[in-house]
Amino acid sequence: MNRHAWLALALLATAGRAHGKTGARQDRRVPFVLPGPLLALATGDLDRDGRDELVALTTDHVVVLGLVDGALVEKASTPLVARAPVPKPRVPVGSLLVEDLEGDGVLDVLARSSEHAPGARFAWKDGTLVPTASIQNFPWLAVRDSASAMHVGVAIAGHGAHDFPSDGFFFIPELREQENMLSQALPKRILWAKAATLSSAGGPSPHVAVLSQAGLDLFREPNATKPLVRIRGVGASFEIADLEGDGTLEIATSSYRAPGGGDQLVVRRLLADGRATVVFRSADLDKGIAAITAGDLDGDGKRGFLVAIRSPGEHKGELWLVSVP
């Protein structure tokens, strides 16, 4: 096995500190090694075998991994032309998106490591990532509106790799025609944004989470007049997802603390009354949370949060899988 041919899991099977429940069972922690410092994670069933692949973006590679016999093994690795950015604690840099942009059941991978490197759009073909187009901006998120039309949210290049002015963040239908759908309630400067499309009786319900220095604001739709909730003390890494497909949103976040200062993983569930209640809180970590995504790696139909923990700039660390009952 080569130096970056495997990645593995730490399994946290139960949630804690919610509705009278405390504690979490840690089944396993196994280290990961990548060809460069990890910037972002995403998941998607690229080969359509019923199990999600884990896609990792480093400063100069896009790596695809699959779960085999309890460990993640490399399926493909594609180099990116890049000049490595200077790692900064709690500052997100890499931009990675895995989504069916054309609605044809085929997933696209969009990646840009930093403002020092061009971005690329990839297709999965015969077990490899094949570049299909270049991208100039930073693809952050994709949501479907109530009419099932796809909208991709990107930060416009030229504003730097983080701390974007909100007027430099746009939704672009199908990556072609530009259309600003953003809420006027957004903070003036945005650190990062993610989205999840929930199922509801009225059709797809897009939710957008926007991180700023003020905290993490959650909007029910991109042009909502005010956020549903603001969560303070959130670090640069976060993810939102409907893990069980029941129309209830879960939110996983790191904490706004310096590395070594006790980073924490916190998972919340958005309740019907708009409150975000904590359902899991880890112990203090001596390293930082580098990236968070959600997916089903073993194809058992149960999605969980995937959380990468490492020191800034390191090629190795631990990946946790957290399931929320």
Secondary structure, DSSP 8 states (H G I E B T S, - for coil): --TTSEEEEEEE-S--SBTTB----EEE--EEE-SS-EEEEEEE-TT-SSS-EEEEEESSEEEEEEEETTEEEEEEEEE---------TT----EEEEE-SSSSS--EEEEE--TTS-EEEEEEETTEEEEEEEE-SEEEEEEE-TT--EEEEEE-TTS-SSSEEGGGEEEEETTTS-B----TTS-SEESEEEEEEE--TTS-EEEEEEEETTEEEEESSTT-SS-SEEE-SEEEEEEEE-TTSSS--EEEEEES--TTS-B--EEEEE-TTS-EEEEEE---BSSEEEEEEEE-SSSSS--EEEEEEE-TT-SEEEEEEE---
